[in-house]
Every structure is written in structure tokens, then in C-alpha cells.
Amino acid sequence: MAIEFRNAFLGFNKDDVLNYVHKKDSDLKQMSVELGAKISALEEKLDSLQKEHEFTLKTVAALSMENDGLKAIAKEYEEKSAELELLSTSIGKLYLMSKSTAKTMVDNAEENSELASKQTMLHIENISDTQDSLKEIAQSILAASQSFVEKLDTLNGSLEAAKAKVRENNEEAIHISEEFAELYSKLG
């Protein structure tokens, strides 16, 4: 931008030069105030984002601890499942033994049919009770497994959301830092 000053005796018109200098000084002061306000706003936003980032990191740590707790619960369920498997095997053997005993009793039924009939009914009731118990155990295991899977899915979703938020905060912090550096370089 070309600036023209009126000619005066021995150089330029003093008033034109002084007016130009005062206008530039006023413009620079206004620009300095505007940039200072913008820097303050960006510093506040950066501080807010840093606090949010710290909160997100704490949330991720808490979720990680909760995940560890759920892993311990999963291990406990696995141990209980192994115990139930052993119990199931024992019950199967008991069932087979009951069946064998029932067959033996039927073979001896000709000798004492009334006694064999009573004992067979008793074994059938035991087998029925055992089957009912097995069904209840199976339903309990199924319900516990479904609950555990739902908790793991919820935890995974929370971790994904926290991870996305941390990335977003980091990108915004980098952007603000770049803006701040640009503004700072304009002032310098």
C-alpha cells in the first residue's frame, strides 16, 4: 500500500506524517488488544481441554481397573465351571451306578419283587432330583455367562468411547497449540 504525504518545505508535511504514525499506532494497539483477547480465550480453552483430558485419562484408568475386576470374576467363573464339570461327571457316574443298580434289582426282582419295586422307585426319584438339580445348575451357569458377556460388552463400549474422546481431545489440543503459536509469532 503506497502512502502519500503532501510535500512541504524541506520534506513531507509534518501533520500528514504524524497522522499516519498515530493511525498506525492506534491500529496496532487495537490489533494487540484483539490478539490478547483471542490468546486468553485460547488459553482458557486449552486449560479446559487439558482438564477434560485428565478426567478422560482417570476414567480410562477406572475402566481399566473395572476390567481387571471383571477378569478376576471371569476366572472365578471358569474355576466354578471346572468344579461344575467335575460335579457333572460325578453325577453322571452316579447316574450310571444308579442305572446299574436298578438293572441288578430288576434281575433280582423275581426273588423279591415288592422290595425291588420300592428301591427302584427310590432310585428313580433320586435320578429325577439329580436331573432337576442339573437343570437348575445349567440355567444358573447360562444366566451368569450372559450377564458376564453383557458386562464385558458394556465395558468394551465404554473403553472405545473413552479412547475416541482422548484422541479427539489430543487433536483439539494440537490445533489450539498451533493457533496459539501462530498468534504468538504474529505478535513477535
C-alpha positions in Angstrom: 0.0 0.0 0.0 1.5 3.3 -1.1 1.3 6.1 1.3 1.4 9.6 0.0 2.4 12.6 2.1 2.0 16.1 0.9 5.2 17.9 0.2 6.3 20.7 2.4 9.2 22.9 2.7 12.3 20.8 3.3 10.4 17.4 3.1 7.0 16.0 3.8 4.1 17.6 5.5 4.6 17.0 9.3 0.9 16.7 10.1 0.4 14.0 7.4 3.3 12.0 8.8 2.2 12.4 12.4 -1.4 11.5 11.5 -0.2 8.4 9.7 2.0 7.4 12.6 -0.8 7.9 15.1 -3.3 5.9 13.0 -0.8 3.0 12.7 -0.1 3.2 16.4 -3.9 3.1 17.1 -4.4 0.2 14.6 -1.5 -1.8 16.2 -2.9 -1.2 19.7 -6.3 -2.4 18.7 -4.8 -5.4 17.0 -2.8 -6.1 20.1 -5.9 -6.0 22.3 -7.9 -8.2 19.9 -5.0 -10.7 19.7 -4.6 -10.6 23.5 -8.3 -11.4 23.9 -8.0 -14.2 21.4 -4.9 -15.6 23.2 -6.7 -15.5 26.5 -9.7 -17.3 25.1 -7.5 -20.0 23.5 -5.6 -20.4 26.8 -8.8 -20.9 28.6 -10.0 -23.4 26.0 -6.6 -25.2 26.2 -6.9 -25.3 30.0 -10.4 -26.7 29.8 -9.3 -29.3 27.3 -6.4 -30.3 29.4 -8.7 -30.8 32.4 -11.1 -32.8 30.3 -8.2 -34.8 29.0 -7.1 -35.6 32.6 -10.6 -36.5 33.5 -10.8 -38.9 30.5 -7.5 -40.4 31.5 -8.8 -41.0 35.0 -12.0 -42.5 33.5 -9.9 -44.9 31.3 -7.8 -45.9 34.4 -11.0 -46.6 36.4 -12.5 -48.6 33.5 -9.2 -50.5 33.2 -9.4 -51.3 36.9 -13.0 -52.4 36.5 -11.9 -54.6 33.5 -9.3 -56.2 35.8 -12.0 -56.9 38.3 -14.2 -58.4 35.6 -11.3 -60.6 34.5 -10.9 -61.8 38.1 -14.7 -62.6 38.1 -14.3 -64.4 34.8 -11.5 -66.5 36.2 -13.7 -67.3 39.2 -16.5 -68.4 36.9 -14.1 -70.5 35.0 -13.0 -72.2 38.2 -16.6 -72.8 39.2 -17.3 -74.1 35.7 -14.5 -76.6 36.2 -15.9 -77.6 39.5 -19.4 -78.0 37.9 -17.8 -80.1 35.2 -16.4 -82.4 37.9 -19.7 -82.5 39.7 -21.5 -83.2 36.4 -19.1 -86.1 35.8 -19.7 -87.4 39.3 -23.4 -87.1 38.8 -23.1 -89.0 35.5 -21.2 -91.7 37.3 -23.8 -91.7 40.0 -26.5 -91.9 37.3 -24.7 -94.9 35.7 -24.2 -96.5 39.0 -27.9 -96.0 39.8 -28.9 -97.4 36.5 -26.6 -100.5 37.0 -28.1 -100.9 40.5 -31.6 -100.6 39.1 -30.8 -103.3 36.5 -29.4 -105.6 39.2 -32.5 -105.0 41.2 -34.7 -105.8 38.2 -32.7 -109.1 37.7 -33.3 -110.0 41.3 -37.0 -108.9 41.1 -38.2 -112.4 40.7 -36.9 -113.2 44.2 -38.3 -110.2 45.9 -40.5 -108.1 43.6 -42.0 -105.9 46.2 -38.7 -104.9 47.7 -37.1 -104.3 44.3 -40.1 -102.2 43.2 -39.8 -99.9 46.3 -36.0 -99.5 45.8 -36.4 -98.8 42.1 -38.9 -96.1 42.8 -36.5 -94.6 45.3 -33.7 -94.6 42.7 -35.9 -93.0 40.1 -36.8 -90.2 42.5 -33.1 -89.6 43.2 -32.4 -89.5 39.4 -35.2 -87.1 38.9 -34.0 -84.9 41.7 -30.5 -85.0 40.2 -31.8 -84.1 36.8 -33.7 -81.2 38.3 -30.6 -80.1 40.1 -28.6 -80.3 36.9 -31.2 -78.2 35.0 -31.1 -75.5 37.7 -27.3 -75.5 37.7 -27.3 -75.3 33.9 -29.7 -72.4 34.0 -27.6 -70.6 36.7 -24.5 -71.0 34.6 -26.2 -69.7 31.5 -27.6 -66.7 33.3 -24.2 -65.9 34.8 -22.5 -66.3 31.5 -25.0 -64.0 29.7 -24.6 -61.4 32.5 -20.8 -61.6 32.2 -20.9 -61.2 28.4 -23.2 -58.1 28.7 -20.9 -56.5 31.3 -17.9 -57.1 29.0 -19.7 -55.7 26.0 -20.6 -52.6 28.1 -17.1 -52.2 29.3 -15.6 -52.6 25.8 -18.1 -49.9 24.5 -17.0 -47.6 27.4 -13.4 -48.1 26.6 -13.9 -47.4 22.9 -15.8 -44.2 23.7 -13.0 -43.1 26.1 -10.4 -43.9 23.6 -12.2 -41.8 20.9 -12.6 -38.9 23.3 -8.9 -38.9 24.2 -8.0 -38.9 20.5 -10.4 -36.0 19.9 -9.0 -34.0 22.9 -5.4 -34.6 21.7 -6.3 -33.4 18.2 -8.0 -30.3 19.5 -5.1 -29.5 21.9 -2.7 -29.8 19.0 -4.9 -27.5 16.9 -5.1 -24.9 19.7 -1.4 -25.1 20.3 -0.8 -24.4 16.6 -3.2 -21.4 16.7 -1.5 -20.1 19.8 1.9 -20.4 18.2 0.7 -18.6 15.1 -0.8 -15.8 17.1 2.3 -15.6 19.2 4.5 -15.4 16.1 2.3 -12.5 14.8 2.9 -10.6 18.0 6.7 -11.1 17.9 
